[in-house]
Amino acid sequence: MDELQELTHDFLVEAFEMIEKLDQDLVELETRPDDLDLLNGIFRVAHTIKGSSSFLNFDVLTHLTHHMEDVLNRARKGDLKIDAGVMDVVLESVDAMKSLLIKIRDTGNDRDHGLDIPSIVAKLEAISKGEELPAATPTPVAPPVANNAAQEQEPDYSKLSDKEVEDEIARLLTLRQEEDKRRREAKTASAEPPAAEKSAPKPAAIAAAPIKRADDKAVESNMEQTIRVDVNRLDHLMNLIGELVLGKNRLLKIYDDVEERYEGEKFLEELNQVVSSISMVTTDLQTAVMKTRMLAIGKVFNKFPRMIRDLARELNKKIDLQITGEETEMDKSIVEVIGDPLVHIIRNSADHGIESTEKRIALGKPETGKVELKAYNEGNSIVVEITDDGKGLDSDLLKSKALEKGLISEKEADVMSQKEAFTLIFRAGLSTAAKVTNVSGRGVGMDVVKTNIEKLNGIIEVDSELGKGTIIKLKIPLTLAIIQSLMVGAQEEYYAIPLSSVLETVRISEDDIFSVEGRSVMRLRDEVLSLVKLSDIFKVEQVIDGGDFTYVVVLGLAESKLGLIVDALVGQEEIVIKSLGEYLQGIEGIAGATVRGDGGVTLIVDVAALMNMAKKTRPSASNKASAKTQKVKTRTKSSDYKILIVDDSKTDRAIMRQSIGALGVSIVEAADGVEALNIVKSGEHEFDACLIDIEMPKMDGYALASEIRKYSRFKNLPLVAVTSRTSKTDRMRGVEVGMTEYITKPYSPEYLMNVVKRNVNFNVEQTA
C-alpha cells in the first residue's frame, strides 16, 4: 500500500507539471498548427498521462485522456486540422483533466468528481469521426468503464500479484526510458532555431503568446541534478539565516565601538579582517538561501496565454499577448500572491482597454490589439509592467463615476490631478463598463489588486493616454523575510520602515508646511502631499525639539502617498522581521519587531495600517510655543545653581568638585554617561551646567552630549568637556556634538571656576 501511495504521489507531481506545460503548448499550437514536433510533444504528454492513470486504476481520467489522444493522433497523421473550434474542446478536456487530478490529490480517486465527462468525451469522439459537435448534455453520468478497443487490450492490473506488479513497473520504466532516449536523439539531430528567432517577442494568436522554453536536453540535465525539498525546511533555514544576520549586525556595531575606543591598536586590523569575512560570508549565505526559495515568475505568467486566448474568443476581439522577462525570480511566497492581481489587471486590459476589431480599424489602429506583460529587476524589487495599446483611461469619466457612487466629494474631484484620477480604478464599487458581463462591470476586481499589493508592501503606478493605451506598473519586494529598512526616530523611539515603501526623503523648514482644513500638507514638485507626524500616530510624548528643519519620509503604497514627519533619519539597515508574540500581536500600525545592531529592539511599521491611521490622526500642538513662554527661574542664593559632574574616575570628580567648591553651587555626580543621561532625563534636577569627561565606559562624553542635545529643554544647557584629549580632531568632534567649551587636563582650580562662571552667568537676586 505504501508503494502504491508513493507511485500515486509521483504520478500527481509529474502530471501537474505536464498539464501546466500542455496548456501553454496547445495555445502555441493554435498559432502554428503545422508544427509537427510541437504536436508530437503534446500527444506524448496525453499518452503518458493515459498510461500512468490506467496503471493506477484511475478509470475516468484514463477514459478522458484516451479520447483526447485519439483527436491528437488524427491531427498528427494529417487527417484533422486543429482550428479554433477543435481547440476549444481540447482545452476543455485539459481543464477537466486538471479537475480530476485535483480530485485524485484530495480524495485518492477520480470518482464522484461532479464533472460532465461524458459530454466532453462525446465531443472528442465526434471530432475524431469528423462529425458535427453534439449539443451539451448537462445530465451527469456515472464514471465510464473501460469499453473501447484500446482499453480492452490493456491488462487488468488490479488482479496482478505483487511480483507481477513489480515486473510491470519495471517494464513501463524501461519503455519510458527508451522513449526519452529516442526523443533526446531526435532533438540532437534537429537544428536549433536562429538566435534572432529565439529573442524576438512572442506572438499570441487571436489569443496567446508562445512561452519561451528551455532546450529539452538542458531540462533533463537539470532534472538529474535537482532534488525536491520540503518548503518547511527552507523556511526553517531562512529563520536561522535571519538570526545570523542579526548577529552580524550586532558584531558590526560592537566593532565600531571597539575601533573608536582603541584607535591605533594593532589588534584592530586583525579584528577588522575577521568581522569583514564573517559579514561577507553571512551575506553570501543569505543570498544563497534566498535563491533556494526563488521561483521564476514565468510560473505565474504561463497561464495568461490561455486566459487571453479564451477572453479573445469570448469578447470577439483579436488580442496579441507578448511576454518578456518570465525568467525573473522572486520569493515563493510572493509568487503565490501576485497571481490574482495580474489576472484582474490583464482581464481589464482585454475588456476595458482593447477596443473591438471594427473600432480599431475605424481609429486607424491595427485590428489586433496588443497586451504586453514583462518583468524585470530594479534594485531589491521586482517590477511587473502590464501595457496595452487600447483606448486608455478617461480621467474625467473616472471622476464623474466616483462622484456618482459617492466615493469622492466634489471638492476632491476639483483638486484631483489626472494621475490621481487614474488611481480611482482601484476603488471598490467603481466601474466604467457600459454593461455587466462575465468578464467585468461589477466594480470589483481592481480593489483586490490594491489589497494584495498592499499585503506585499508593494507600489502601484498607473499612467495612461486617452486613445493610446495604459501602463500599470507593480513594484514588489524580492522577499518578505529579510528586508532593507529605513531606521527613523520619533522623539526617543526608533522605528523601521520597509525601504520598498519609501519613495524618497526630504528635509523641509516649518515655512514649507501649510494647513488645509485642519490638516498639514506640503507641495512636492507638482503634487500636494498630506503630512502627518509619526509621533502623533503612535502618540509618542514630544520632548525633543527638531529645530528649524524637519525630515519627511515620502511613503508610497499601492496607489497612495503620504508624507511622514520624523525627528531623525538614523540610516538604512538590513532587518529580520520577528513576530511580537501572542500577547502583543495585533497592535495597529506595527508589523513586527527586529533587533538592532546595538542590541535594542525596534518596532517595524506596517505601512498599510499606518496610512489608514494617518487619516484619523490630528496634529498635536507644537511644543515650541510652550518652550518660548517658560519663565526664567529667579535665584536667591548660589546653592540654587546646580552643576553635574560626569567622570568615571572618582579622583577626577573630587578635583572638579574642589575646584568649583568656592562658588557655593550644588553638585551632583555621575560615574558614566548612561548614569548621567538618566539623571538629566529624570527631571529631578534642573542643571545649569555639566562638566563631562570624554573617555568613559558604557557611554562616552561625545555620545552623552549628543543625546542631551536632542531634548529641547536642554538646548541651551552649557556642556563643558573636561578631558586629556588634546588633538584638533577631538576638539572639532566636541563642537559637532554640542559641547559649549572644551578644556584639557591638567588645569588650575581658578581656570575651571572661571569657565563655570562664564557659562552659568550667575544672577543671584539679593533678598533682605
C-alpha positions in Angstrom: 0.0 0.0 0.0 2.8 2.4 0.8 4.4 1.7 -2.5 1.2 2.4 -4.3 0.8 5.7 -2.4 4.3 6.7 -3.4 3.6 5.9 -7.0 0.4 8.0 -6.9 2.3 10.9 -5.4 5.0 10.8 -8.0 2.3 10.5 -10.7 0.5 13.6 -9.5 3.7 15.7 -9.2 4.6 14.8 -12.8 1.1 15.1 -14.1 0.5 18.6 -12.7 3.8 19.7 -14.3 2.9 18.2 -17.6 -0.7 19.7 -17.6 0.8 23.1 -17.0 3.1 22.7 -20.0 0.2 21.2 -22.0 -1.8 24.4 -21.6 1.0 26.5 -23.0 1.8 24.2 -25.8 -1.8 23.9 -27.0 -2.2 27.7 -27.2 1.1 27.9 -29.1 -0.1 25.1 -31.4 -3.1 27.2 -32.4 -0.7 29.8 -33.8 1.4 27.1 -35.6 -0.9 24.2 -36.4 1.6 22.7 -38.9 4.4 22.3 -36.2 4.6 18.5 -36.1 7.3 18.5 -33.4 5.1 20.5 -31.1 2.0 18.4 -31.9 4.0 15.2 -31.2 5.2 16.6 -27.9 1.5 17.3 -26.9 0.5 13.8 -28.0 3.2 12.2 -25.9 2.0 14.1 -22.8 -1.5 12.9 -23.2 -0.2 9.4 -23.9 2.0 9.4 -20.8 -0.9 10.6 -18.5 -3.2 8.0 -20.0 -0.8 5.1 -19.5 0.1 6.1 -15.9 -3.6 6.7 -14.9 -4.6 3.4 -16.4 -1.9 1.6 -14.4 -3.1 3.2 -11.2 -6.8 2.4 -11.9 -8.0 6.0 -12.4 -10.6 4.9 -14.9 -12.3 8.3 -15.5 -9.1 10.1 -16.2 -7.9 7.2 -18.5 -11.2 7.3 -20.4 -11.0 11.1 -21.0 -7.3 11.2 -22.0 -7.7 8.2 -24.3 -10.3 10.1 -26.4 -8.2 13.3 -26.3 -5.3 11.2 -27.5 -7.4 10.0 -30.5 -8.0 13.6 -31.6 -4.4 14.5 -31.3 -3.3 11.3 -33.2 -5.6 12.2 -36.1 -4.1 15.6 -36.3 -0.6 14.1 -36.2 -1.5 11.9 -39.2 -2.8 15.0 -41.1 -6.4 13.7 -41.1 -7.6 16.6 -38.9 -7.0 20.3 -38.9 -6.9 21.9 -35.4 -9.0 25.1 -35.8 -10.4 27.3 -33.0 -13.5 25.0 -32.5 -11.4 21.9 -32.1 -9.0 23.7 -29.8 -11.9 24.8 -27.6 -12.9 21.2 -27.0 -9.3 20.1 -26.4 -8.7 22.8 -23.9 -12.0 21.9 -22.2 -10.6 18.4 -21.9 -7.4 19.7 -20.3 -9.4 21.7 -17.8 -11.4 18.5 -16.9 -8.0 16.7 -16.5 -6.9 19.3 -14.1 -10.1 18.9 -12.0 -9.7 15.1 -12.0 -6.1 15.4 -10.8 -7.1 17.7 -8.0 -9.9 15.2 -7.1 -7.3 12.4 -7.0 -4.9 14.5 -4.9 -7.6 15.4 -2.4 -9.5 12.0 -2.2 -7.3 9.4 -3.7 -9.7 8.5 -6.5 -11.3 10.2 -9.6 -14.9 9.1 -8.9 -17.7 11.5 -7.7 -16.0 14.3 -9.5 -19.1 16.4 -10.4 -17.9 16.9 -14.0 -19.8 16.1 -17.2 -17.1 13.9 -18.6 -19.4 12.0 -21.0 -20.3 15.3 -22.7 -16.7 16.1 -23.3 -15.9 12.6 -24.4 -18.9 12.8 -26.9 -17.4 16.0 -28.4 -14.0 14.4 -28.7 -15.5 11.3 -30.4 -17.4 13.5 -32.8 -14.2 15.3 -33.8 -12.3 12.0 -34.2 -15.1 10.7 -36.5 -15.4 14.0 -38.5 -19.0 14.6 -37.3 -20.6 17.8 -36.0 -20.2 18.5 -32.4 -23.1 17.3 -30.2 -25.1 19.6 -28.0 -24.0 19.8 -24.4 -25.7 17.2 -22.1 -25.7 18.5 -18.6 -27.1 15.3 -17.0 -24.2 13.7 -15.1 -23.5 10.1 -15.9 -21.7 7.5 -13.8 -18.0 7.2 -14.4 -17.4 5.1 -17.5 -16.0 1.6 -17.5 -13.2 0.5 -19.9 -15.3 -0.1 -23.1 -13.2 0.9 -26.1 -11.0 -1.4 -28.0 -7.7 0.1 -27.0 -8.6 -0.2 -23.3 -9.8 -3.8 -23.7 -6.4 -4.7 -25.0 -4.7 -3.4 -21.8 -4.2 -5.9 -18.9 -6.3 -5.7 -15.7 -3.6 -4.5 -13.3 -5.9 -4.9 -10.3 -5.6 -8.7 -10.4 -1.8 -8.9 -10.6 0.3 -10.3 -7.8 2.9 -8.2 -6.0 5.7 -9.8 -8.1 3.7 -9.2 -11.3 3.1 -5.6 -10.3 6.9 -5.1 -9.8 7.6 -6.6 -13.2 5.1 -4.4 -14.8 6.5 -1.3 -13.2 10.0 -2.3 -14.5 8.6 -2.8 -18.0 6.9 0.6 -18.0 10.0 2.3 -16.8 12.1 0.6 -19.5 9.6 1.8 -22.1 9.7 5.3 -20.7 13.5 5.4 -20.8 13.6 4.1 -24.4 11.0 6.8 -25.4 13.1 9.5 -23.6 16.2 8.3 -25.4 14.6 8.5 -28.8 13.3 12.0 -28.0 16.8 13.1 -27.0 18.3 11.7 -30.1 15.7 13.3 -32.3 16.3 16.6 -30.5 20.0 16.4 -31.0 19.6 15.7 -34.7 17.3 18.7 -35.3 18.8 22.1 -36.0 18.3 24.9 -33.4 16.3 27.9 -34.5 18.2 31.1 -35.3 19.2 33.4 -32.4 17.1 36.2 -33.7 14.0 34.0 -33.6 14.8 33.0 -30.0 15.0 36.6 -28.7 12.1 38.0 -30.6 8.9 39.0 -28.7 6.4 36.1 -28.7 3.0 36.4 -30.5 -0.3 35.2 -29.1 -2.8 34.2 -31.8 -6.2 35.8 -31.5 -5.1 35.0 -28.3 -1.8 34.0 -26.8 1.9 34.2 -27.0 4.1 31.1 -27.0 6.2 30.9 -23.9 9.9 30.5 -24.4 11.1 27.1 -23.3 14.5 25.7 -22.4 16.0 23.1 -24.6 14.8 19.6 -23.6 18.4 18.4 -23.1 19.0 21.2 -20.7 15.8 20.4 -18.8 16.7 16.7 -18.5 20.2 17.6 -17.3 18.8 20.0 -14.7 16.3 17.3 -13.5 19.2 14.9 -12.9 20.9 17.5 -10.6 17.9 18.6 -8.6 16.0 17.2 -5.6 12.7 18.1 -4.0 13.0 19.8 -0.6 10.1 20.3 1.8 9.3 24.1 1.9 9.1 23.9 5.7 12.8 23.0 5.8 13.6 26.0 3.6 11.5 28.3 6.0 13.4 26.9 9.0 16.7 27.6 7.2 15.6 31.1 6.4 14.8 31.7 10.0 18.3 30.5 11.0 19.8 32.9 8.4 17.8 35.7 9.9 19.3 35.1 13.3 22.7 35.0 11.7 22.0 38.4 10.1 21.1 39.9 13.4 24.3 38.5 14.9 26.3 40.1 12.0 24.6 43.5 12.6 25.4 43.3 16.3 29.0 42.3 15.6 29.5 45.3 13.2 28.2 47.7 15.9 30.5 46.2 18.5 33.4 46.6 16.2 32.6 50.2 15.6 32.6 50.9 19.3 35.9 49.0 19.8 37.5 50.8 16.9 36.6 54.2 18.4 37.8 53.3 21.9 41.1 51.6 20.9 42.0 53.7 17.9 45.5 52.8 16.7 45.8 49.5 18.4 47.4 46.7 16.4 44.8 44.0 17.1 42.1 46.2 15.3 43.4 45.3 11.9 43.1 41.5 12.5 39.7 42.0 14.1 38.6 44.0 11.1 39.6 41.2 8.8 37.6 38.6 10.8 34.5 40.9 11.1 34.6 41.6 7.4 35.0 38.0 6.5 32.0 37.0 8.7 29.9 39.8 7.3 30.7 38.8 3.7 30.1 35.0 4.3 26.8 35.8 6.0 25.7 38.0 3.1 26.6 35.3 0.6 24.9 32.6 2.6 21.8 34.7 3.0 21.7 35.3 -0.8 22.2 31.5 -1.5 19.4 30.5 0.9 17.1 33.2 -0.5 17.7 31.8 -4.0 16.6 28.3 -2.9 13.2 29.9 -2.2 13.1 31.8 -5.5 10.7 30.8 -8.3 10.6 32.1 -11.9 7.7 34.5 -12.3 7.0 32.5 -15.5 5.2 30.1 -13.2 2.5 32.8 -13.0 2.9 34.2 -16.5 2.4 30.8 -18.1 -1.3 30.8 -17.5 -2.0 34.1 -19.3 -1.7 33.0 -22.9 -4.5 30.5 -22.4 -6.5 33.1 -20.5 -6.1 35.8 -23.2 -6.9 33.2 -25.9 -10.2 32.4 -24.1 -11.0 36.1 -23.5 -10.4 37.0 -27.1 -12.9 34.4 -28.2 -15.4 35.4 -25.6 -15.1 39.1 -26.4 -14.8 38.6 -30.1 -11.6 40.5 -30.3 -8.2 39.9 -31.7 -5.5 40.2 -29.0 -1.8 39.6 -29.2 -0.1 38.8 -25.8 3.6 39.4 -25.7 5.6 38.1 -22.6 9.2 39.0 -21.7 11.2 38.5 -18.5 9.4 35.3 -17.4 12.8 34.0 -16.1 12.8 36.8 -13.5 12.8 35.2 -10.0 11.1 36.2 -6.7 10.3 34.6 -3.4 7.9 31.7 -3.5 5.5 33.4 -1.0 5.2 36.4 -3.3 4.8 34.3 -6.5 1.7 32.7 -4.8 0.1 36.1 -4.0 0.8 38.0 -7.2 -1.2 35.8 -9.5 -4.7 37.2 -8.6 -3.7 40.9 -9.1 -2.3 40.1 -12.5 -5.4 38.2 -13.5 -7.6 41.2 -12.8 -5.3 43.7 -14.5 -5.0 41.6 -17.7 -8.7 40.9 -17.8 -9.3 44.6 -17.5 -6.8 45.3 -20.3 -8.6 42.8 -22.6 -12.1 44.0 -21.8 -11.9 47.8 -21.0 -8.6 48.5 -22.7 -8.5 46.8 -26.1 -11.2 48.1 -28.5 -13.3 45.9 -30.8 -11.8 45.0 -34.2 -14.2 47.3 -36.0 -13.5 50.2 -33.8 -9.7 49.8 -34.0 -9.9 49.8 -37.8 -12.0 52.9 -37.7 -9.5 54.6 -35.5 -6.6 53.7 -37.8 -5.1 51.2 -35.3 -4.0 47.6 -36.2 -7.0 45.3 -35.9 -5.2 43.1 -33.4 -4.8 44.7 -30.0 -1.6 44.2 -28.1 -1.1 43.5 -24.4 2.5 43.3 -23.1 3.4 41.6 -19.9 7.0 42.0 -18.7 9.0 41.6 -15.5 12.5 42.8 -14.5 14.7 43.5 -11.5 15.1 47.0 -10.1 17.3 47.2 -7.1 15.8 45.0 -4.3 12.4 44.9 -6.1 10.7 43.2 -9.0 8.8 45.3 -11.4 5.9 43.9 -13.4 4.5 46.0 -16.2 1.2 45.4 -18.0 0.9 47.6 -21.1 -2.0 47.7 -23.6 -2.5 49.8 -26.8 -6.2 50.3 -26.2 -8.4 53.3 -25.5 -6.7 54.5 -22.4 -8.2 55.9 -19.2 -10.5 58.9 -19.2 -9.8 60.9 -16.0 -13.0 63.0 -16.3 -15.1 59.9 -16.7 -13.5 58.2 -13.7 -14.1 61.3 -11.5 -17.7 61.6 -12.6 -18.3 57.9 -11.9 -16.6 58.2 -8.5 -18.8 61.2 -7.7 -21.9 59.3 -8.8 -21.0 56.4 -6.5 -20.2 58.8 -3.6 -16.6 57.6 -3.5 -15.2 61.2 -3.6 -16.5 64.7 -2.9 -16.9 67.5 -5.5 -14.1 69.4 -3.8 -11.8 66.3 -4.0 -12.7 65.9 -7.7 -11.9 69.6 -8.4 -8.3 69.4 -7.0 -7.6 65.9 -8.2 -4.8 65.7 -10.8 -5.1 63.4 -13.8 -2.7 60.9 -12.4 -4.6 60.8 -9.1 -7.8 60.3 -11.0 -6.3 57.2 -12.7 -5.9 55.6 -9.3 -9.7 55.7 -8.8 -9.9 52.4 -10.7 -8.7 50.7 -7.5 -11.7 51.9 -5.5 -14.2 49.2 -4.6 -17.5 49.6 -6.4 -16.2 51.7 -9.3 -16.6 50.5 -12.9 -16.7 52.3 -16.2 -18.2 49.4 -18.1 -21.3 50.2 -20.0 -22.9 46.8 -19.1 -22.2 43.9 -16.8 -20.6 40.9 -18.5 -19.0 37.7 -17.4 -15.6 39.5 -17.7 -16.2 42.8 -15.8 -18.7 45.5 -15.0 -19.5 44.8 -11.3 -17.0 47.2 -9.8 -14.9 44.5 -8.2 -11.5 43.2 -9.1 -9.1 46.1 -9.2 -9.7 46.7 -5.5 -8.4 43.2 -5.0 -5.3 44.2 -6.9 -4.8 47.1 -4.4 -5.4 44.9 -1.3 -3.0 42.1 -2.5 -0.2 44.5 -3.5 -0.5 46.3 -0.1 0.0 43.0 1.6 3.3 42.7 -0.2 4.3 46.2 0.7 4.3 46.9 -3.0 3.6 50.0 -5.0 1.2 50.6 -8.0 1.8 53.2 -10.6 -0.7 54.0 -13.4 0.0 56.0 -16.5 -2.4 56.4 -19.4 -3.0 58.4 -22.5 -6.6 58.6 -23.9 -6.8 56.9 -27.2 -3.2 55.5 -26.9 -3.2 52.9 -24.1 -2.4 52.3 -20.4 0.6 51.2 -18.4 0.2 49.7 -15.0 3.4 49.1 -13.1 3.7 46.9 -10.0 6.8 47.3 -7.8 7.2 44.4 -5.4 10.0 43.5 -2.9 12.1 40.4 -3.7 11.4 38.7 -0.4 9.4 39.5 2.8 11.6 37.6 5.3 14.8 39.7 5.4 14.3 43.3 4.2 16.1 46.6 3.8 14.6 49.2 6.1 14.9 52.9 6.8 15.5 53.5 10.5 13.8 56.7 11.7 13.5 58.4 15.1 10.2 59.7 16.6 11.2 61.6 19.7 13.0 59.0 21.9 11.7 55.9 19.9 13.2 54.2 16.9 11.0 52.7 14.1 11.9 50.6 11.0 10.1 51.4 7.7 10.4 48.8 4.9 12.5 50.5 2.3 10.3 49.2 -0.5 7.6 51.6 0.6 10.0 54.6 0.8 9.9 56.7 -2.3 12.2 59.5 -1.1 13.2 61.6 1.9 13.3 65.4 2.0 14.3 68.0 4.6 12.0 71.0 4.8 11.5 74.0 7.0 8.4 75.0 9.0 7.6 77.5 6.3 7.2 74.7 3.8 4.2 73.2 5.7 0.7 74.6 5.1 -2.6 73.8 6.7 -5.6 72.9 4.6 -8.9 72.2 6.5 -7.0 71.4 9.7 -4.6 69.0 8.0 -0.9 69.6 7.3 0.3 69.5 3.7 3.3 70.3 1.6 4.0 70.9 -2.1 6.4 68.3 -3.5 7.2 69.3 -7.0 3.9 69.0 -9.0 1.7 67.5 -6.3 0.3 68.3 -2.9 1.3 65.7 -0.2 -0.5 65.1 3.0 1.7 65.3 6.1 1.4 63.6 9.5 3.9 63.2 12.4 5.0 59.7 13.2 4.9 60.7 16.9 1.3 61.8 16.6 0.2 58.5 15.0 1.8 56.5 17.8 1.1 59.1 20.5 4.7 59.5 21.5 5.3 62.3 24.0 7.1 65.2 22.4 10.2 66.1 24.4 12.7 66.7 21.6 12.8 69.9 19.6 13.5 69.2 16.0 14.9 72.7 15.4 14.2 74.9 12.4 14.1 71.9 9.9 12.3 68.7 9.9 12.6 65.4 7.9 9.8 64.0 5.7 9.8 60.3 4.6 7.6 60.1 1.5 5.8 56.7 1.6 4.2 55.0 -1.3 1.9 52.0 -1.0 -0.2 50.7 -3.9 -1.5 53.9 -5.4 -1.4 56.1 -2.3 1.3 58.5 -1.0 1.9 60.1 2.4 4.5 62.4 3.9 5.6 61.1 7.3 7.3 63.7 9.5 10.1 62.1 11.7 12.5 63.7 14.1 15.6 61.9 12.8 16.8 59.8 9.9 19.0 57.1 11.6 20.1 55.2 8.4 19.4 52.2 6.3 19.7 48.7 7.8 19.0 45.1 6.9 16.5 43.7 9.3 14.8 40.4 10.1 11.1 40.5 10.8 10.2 38.9 14.1 6.7 38.3 15.5 5.6 40.3 18.6 4.3 37.1 20.1 0.8 36.1 21.3 0.2 38.9 23.8 1.4 41.8 21.7 0.4 40.8 18.2 -2.4 42.8 16.5 -1.1 46.2 17.5 -2.4 48.6 14.9 0.4 50.0 12.7 3.1 47.6 13.8 4.0 44.6 11.6 6.6 43.1 14.0 9.9 43.9 15.6 13.6 43.5 14.9 16.9 43.6 16.9 19.2 46.5 16.1 23.0 46.3 15.9 23.3 47.8 19.4 21.0 45.1 20.8 17.9 47.3 21.2 14.5 46.2 19.9 12.9 48.3 17.1 9.3 48.1 16.0 8.6 47.6 12.3 6.0 49.8 10.8 3.0 48.3 8.9 2.8 50.9 6.2 -0.7 49.9 5.0 -2.1 50.2 8.5 -0.1 53.4 9.2 -1.7 55.1 6.2 -5.1 54.3 7.5 -4.2 55.5 10.9 -2.9 58.8 9.4 -6.3 59.6 8.0 -7.7 59.7 11.6 -4.8 61.4 13.2 -5.0 65.1 14.2 -1.8 67.1 14.6 -0.7 67.8 18.2 0.0 71.3 19.4 3.6 72.3 18.9 5.8 72.4 21.9 7.6 75.4 20.6 5.2 78.0 21.9 5.3 76.5 25.4 9.1 76.4 25.3 9.1 80.1 24.5 6.8 81.0 27.4 8.8 79.2 30.0 9.7 81.6 32.9 13.2 82.2 33.9 13.7 80.9 37.4 14.8 83.5 39.9 17.9 82.6 42.1 18.2 83.9 45.6 21.5 82.2 46.6 24.4 80.4 45.0 23.3 77.0 46.0 20.2 77.4 43.8 22.6 76.7 40.9 23.3 73.0 40.1 26.3 71.6 38.3 26.5 68.0 37.1 30.0 66.4 37.2 30.4 63.3 34.9 33.6 61.3 35.1 34.4 57.6 35.6 37.4 58.5 37.9 36.4 59.2 41.5 39.7 61.2 41.9 38.9 63.4 38.9 35.4 64.0 40.2 36.9 65.1 43.5 39.3 67.5 41.8 36.5 69.1 39.9 34.3 69.3 43.0 37.1 71.1 44.9 37.9 73.5 42.0 34.3 74.9 41.8 33.5 74.5 45.5 34.3 78.2 46.2 31.3 79.2 44.1 28.9 77.6 46.6 26.9 75.8 43.9 25.1 72.5 44.4 26.9 69.5 42.8 25.5 66.2 41.5 27.9 63.4 40.4 27.6 60.6 37.8 30.2 57.8 37.2 29.5 57.3 33.5 27.5 58.6 30.5 24.5 56.3 30.9 24.0 57.3 34.6 24.4 60.9 33.7 21.8 60.7 30.9 19.3 59.0 33.2 19.8 61.7 35.8 19.3 64.5 33.3 16.2 62.9 31.7 14.6 62.2 35.1 13.8 65.9 35.6 14.6 65.6 39.3 17.3 68.3 39.0 17.4 71.4 36.9 21.1 71.7 35.9 22.8 75.0 35.0 25.9 73.3 33.5 27.5 69.9 33.0 31.3 69.1 33.3 31.8 66.0 31.2 34.8 63.6 30.8 35.2 62.2 27.3 36.7 58.7 27.9 34.1 56.7 30.0 32.7 53.2 29.9 29.1 52.4 28.7 28.7 55.8 27.0 31.5 58.3 26.3 31.2 62.1 26.6 30.6 62.7 22.9 27.6 60.3 22.9 26.3 61.8 26.1 26.4 65.4 24.7 24.8 64.2 21.5 21.9 62.6 23.4 21.4 65.6 25.7 21.2 68.0 22.8 18.2 66.0 21.4 16.0 67.5 24.0 14.5 70.9 23.5 14.6 71.8 27.2 18.4 71.2 27.2 19.1 73.1 24.0 21.0 75.9 25.8 22.4 73.9 28.7 26.2 74.5 28.9 28.2 71.3 28.3 31.9 71.6 29.2 34.3 68.9 28.0 37.0 68.2 30.6 39.4 65.7 29.1 43.1 64.8 28.5 42.5 64.5 24.7 44.2 67.5 23.1 44.1 66.8 19.3 42.4 69.2 16.9 40.2 66.3 15.7 38.9 65.7 19.3 38.1 69.4 19.7 36.2 69.5 16.4 34.2 66.5 17.4 33.3 68.1 20.7 31.9 71.1 18.8 29.9 68.9 16.4 28.1 67.0 19.2 27.2 70.3 21.0 29.9 70.9 23.6 29.9 74.5 24.7 33.5 74.6 25.8 36.5 72.2 25.6 39.2 72.3 28.3 42.1 69.9 28.8 43.7 68.3 31.8 45.6 69.3 33.8 44.0 72.6 34.7 44.1 75.0 37.6 41.2 75.3 40.0 40.9 79.0 39.2 40.7 78.3 35.5 37.9 75.7 35.9 36.0 78.0 38.2 36.2 80.9 35.7 34.9 78.6 32.9 31.9 77.6 35.0 31.1 81.2 36.0 31.4 82.3 32.4 29.0 79.6 31.2 26.5 79.7 34.0 26.1 83.5 34.1 25.4 83.9 37.8 22.4 86.2 38.6 21.6 85.9 42.3 18.8 88.2 43.4 19.6 89.7 46.8 16.9 89.5 49.4 16.5 91.4 52.6 
